[in-house]
Each structure stands twice: as structure tokens, then as C-alpha cells.
Amino acid sequence: MDKRDVDVAIIGAGTAGMVAYQRVRKVTDRVVLIEGEQYGTTCARVGCMPSKLLIAAAERAHDVATAEHFGVLAGEVRVDGRRVMERVRVERDRFVAPVVHSMESLPEAHRLMGHARFVDGHRLDVGGHTEVQAGRIIIATGSRANIPGMLKEAKDRLIVNDDVFDWQDLPGSVAVFGPGVIGLELGQALSRLGVRVRLFGIGGGIGSLRDEKIRDYALKIFGKEFALSPKADTKKVERTEQGVKVTWQENGKEHQETFDYLLAATGRRPNVDNLDIQNAGIELDDRGMPDFDAYTLRCGDSHIFIAGDVNNHRPLLHEAADEGRIAGDNAAAWPEVKVGLRKTPLAVVFCEPQIASVGLTIDQVDAKCQGRFAVGEVSFEDQGRSKVINKDRGLLRVYGEHGSGLFMGAEMFGPAAEHIAHLLAWSVQQRLTVSKMLEMPFYHPVIEEGLRTALKDLNRNLNIGPQPAEGCMDCGPGV
């Protein structure tokens, strides 16, 4: 067995691992980056980018199908599934290629291929061929799809999101289990591309929504577009000659439906279970997960750090990059460990209408402010620009603290949520008050004027501050 002695070993060459490597290398050349199977981040290979390619095709199909609303007669929409999936695969590979190239261009002494396992707190067995002795270790092994046992009865027709992007053609029908971010994005996209879809949930949730009023509104909207069973009691999944038969109870009745495939979008599982992490000498919780500090990424008081999706703290690409930076800096500077900057929480779901959450959720605001907060809202059903472009569906709710007038967070289901969410995240991070936000310019006519309406409503409901002047009243509510 080969042996390597390094200052820092990084397990996992995804976003967090790559950023951590870049930070460590600024301080020491005695570093190794270990990857289990293949280079290419989750985002580029099976996550953010290929899913947005599929969604982009679905949006074009939907635009054509609804063009008659504008007096544009586009004729019958015909989706060429082979061409759709060919573009997804080709463009996906273009996103992956530079990531793979950047990894392969690293010095050979800095990279290892093989599954890593802890021998003890400082030693790693990599693929049975190399032993790495490391002063510090960063765990950045990412996550994988979690599949409940019942769904495995779909057998060869069971897929996860990774599999979708290797399809040669679109299937006729898909049962999507899990109405979270992945299930909602892919389910709606497939439906708009002509695939018969039913989206199954358990607890009545949808996307990442936590605000009950917005969640109920979103369920109503999505339920009009595709088959949605948010509170299904699934009794049986079985592989038949025709495909996958699902039996479930809903609203007091039993239902059966057969699909070509079953897509399990039932959450992600941190990749710690194959690391022999029990040998690392760190505290683990009852799920086998390391206890760690979210601001230093340090596991207990050890020399081991955990960054990216594997810690399941904020499993998003921009957060993984930030965590890689924090963990890399601290591993390089060991034994000096510093608190890193954690940015305002920001999340977007690329369904249509889009979903976005910023800052604290309504439950977190309630807990932090002990009930001393106010809510403002706007419906986009009567918002000027939204009606012009036929995107007049949605609801935005914004939260502020009584007394200080600080803007605390927001949740949105509506048009341009990905852009409005950034404005709101910047406002939270700058610790702006609601009145200060209302001093900012708002052009006319834009969707952001709906944001101004929500902020005005919030400002009126807060028990501090003067009321802002009314805006343009000639174009209807929301402007």
C-alpha cells in the first residue's frame, strides 16, 4: 500500500471540496483531494444545471401552449422528447467538462481516486491502495438520494433525479414521490413536456414553503396544472407488466394508477455511512452524523471539519462554496480556528410560479421575536406588470420586527421570485429597516412594484415609523 503524509486531506471533490482545496493550497502544498468515483460536481452533473435545462424546455413548451392568451395562434404543441433530452445531455456534459478538466489539471500528488475510510482520527485508507496520514481532515462527501423501502418495489422502473438526465427520450408517465424542491421542479417540467405526472406527498407540503397561507395557495395553483396528491396514504407499489402500479388512499377513497416510472424525490442522505466515521474519534449523534459548529465547520474540538451537502445544514451550492472556504481556511490555519461569515439564508425553487424564501421563516421570526412581529403581503393576481405578461398568480409575505422595524425575512410564490429574493436577502444581510427599504427606487411598470406594495403593507402593520407616500394609483393594485 502506498503512503502519503499531508497537512490536510479533503474527502470529496465537489463544490465544497474544491473550494476547500483552493484555500488550503494558499497556505501549504502538502494537501490531497480525494474523490470516490468520478469528477464533476453534483450541481453540474445531476443537480442545478441539467434540471434547469429540462425546465427551460418545459417553459418554452408552456409559452407556446399559452400563446393564444396574447392573440398569438401557435398551433398544436408537439414535443420531440428525443431532442429535448439530447439537448439536456449535451449541455449538461458541457457544464461538467470544465469541472473535470480543472480537477485533472491539479498536480498528481494533490489528488487521489478511491473511496476513503477512517482508520483512525488521522489516517485514511483510500481504495485499499493508499494510506493517507493527515494532520487535519475535511469531510466534503456530499449527499445522495434517499429511497424509502416501499418505493424499491418499483424495481427496474425506480429512478432518482440522477437517472432522468441520462434518458434518451421522454416517457409516457411518471409517478413522482416527494413534493419538495426536486420533485416539484422535475414533476412540473415533465408535465409541461407532455408526460402524465402525479406528484405524491404525505404531510401536505409543497416545495420549500413554510408559510401556511402561501403553501395553501400554491397547492391550489399546482393542483390545477397537474395531478397532485399532497396527503396520499400510499398502500402499495408494485412492478407489473405495464409498469409501476401505485395504490393509495386519499380523501377517504382508494385509488390505483399505473405509470412507466417511479421517480423517488424523497430527500437526500448525507454520504457519511461508508466512511467508517466511527473510527474518527469525534462525537456522533444517533444518526451517525458528526456534531459540528455551523460557523467554523469544526467537528467538536477536533482537527476534523465537515462542509457542504454532507452536513445537511444548508444543502445549496452557494452555501457549499462558503462552507468549503470556511473549512479550508480553518484546516489550513490549524490550530487557530475562526468563525466564518454565514450569509443570509436564500433559497429558490425553479417551478412556475417560482418559490423563494429569504432570511428567517415565519416560525423562526415568531420564535426570535416572541410574537412581536408583523406581516405584510401582496397578491400578484392584480399586480400590473404581472397581468401584462400573464404571470398574475402568486403571493408574497414579508416579515418585520415591532419596535426595531427590522426586516426579518420573506416567503414568496410568484413571478420573478428568483430576482426579488436577492433584493430581499441583501436587505436582511444589511439589516435594513422596512422604512429604509421603502426609500429605495422602484421603476414602473415592473413586478418589483408588487414587492413595494407588500413592504407598505408591512410598514403600516408595524408599530413604528412614518407611513410612506402612496405610489402610482392609476394602474391598479400592486403598483
Secondary structure, DSSP 4 states (H G I P E B T S, - for coil): -EEEEEEEEEE--SHHHHHHHHHHHTT-S-EEEEESS--S-HHHHHSHHHHHHHHHHHHHHHHHHTGGGGT---------HHHHHHHHHHHHHHHHHHHHHHHHTS-GGGEEES-EEESSSSEEEETTTEEEEEEEEEE---EEE---GGGGGGGGGEE-HHHHTT-SS--SEEEEE--SHHHHHHHHHHHHTT-EEEEE-SSS--TT---HHHHHHHHHHHHHHSEEETT-EEEEEEEETTEEEEEEEETTEEEEEEESEEEE---EEETTTTTTGGGS---B-TTSPBPB-TTT-BBTTSSEEE-SGGG-SS-SHHHHHHHHHHHHHHHHHTT---PPP-PPPEEEE-SSSEEEEEES-HHHHHHHHTT-EEEEEEEGGG-HHHHHTT----EEEEEEETTT-BEEEEEEEETTHHHHHHHHHHHHHTT-BHHHHTTS---TT-THHHHHHHHHHHHHHSSSSPPPPP---SS-TT-
